[in-house]
């Protein structure tokens, strides 16, 4: 699938009932929107966070721009935005994207990614973007020694970062 500036990629719908209550109970939520950004090698769609109180850009390091889950979800719905995100900064949680590890047609996860998912029992879900269906992890479980090296070659984040969450569990 070719990504163009004409229209953003399709996004999975947010399923609030699948998102763990422990995450929904925290005031660390933002909405997000699609934004096209040009770069030196072409353009790409990005997912900047949106402050659910003001509709302006949220900051992953500024709790004043975060909201309770219900407020972020209501803002997302009222403004027809594609999703919500959870800010990791100061939460004690870690997020990781396992890009390009899931077959589009069958939904099967590659062995190397399944090993990581199995080794880190936590909340895992699909990426909100259908173009690159990749599982996301959100949890505080330390990585076992054999898995840690593979994790650090992936997108591992735990500081000032918002991760997009849709409630798209790996197993429905």
Secondary structure, 3 states (H helix, E strand, C coil): CCCCCCCCCCECCCCHHHCCHHHHCCCCEEEECCEEEEECCEEEEECCEECCCCCCECCCCCHHHCECHHHHHHHHHHCCCCEEEEECCCCCCEEEECCCCECCCCCCECHHHHHHHHHCCCEEEECCEHHHCCEEEEECCCCCHHHHHHHHCCEEECCCCEEEECCCECCC
